[in-house]
Amino acid sequence: YDFICQIGRTLNKAMQEESIEKVQEAYNVLKIRAFTLRTAEDEEWRVASKIPKPISTEKD
């Protein structure tokens, strides 16, 4: 849930600021999460749980 909210906030800012950089930021976060989920599916959660959470540069 928190992850989806983070993406929503980033996309809202992108629309308000008309910022392609914010859209790219949201895309990068989604890409990292998709990689984590694919790894979890392929290698089980023992490996995926060791992947560090991306550091957000944005204040919530």
Buried (B, 14 or more C-beta within 10 A) or exposed (E): EEEEEBBEBBBEBBEEEEEEEBBEBBEEBEEEBEEBEEBBEEEEEEEBEEEEEEEEEEEE
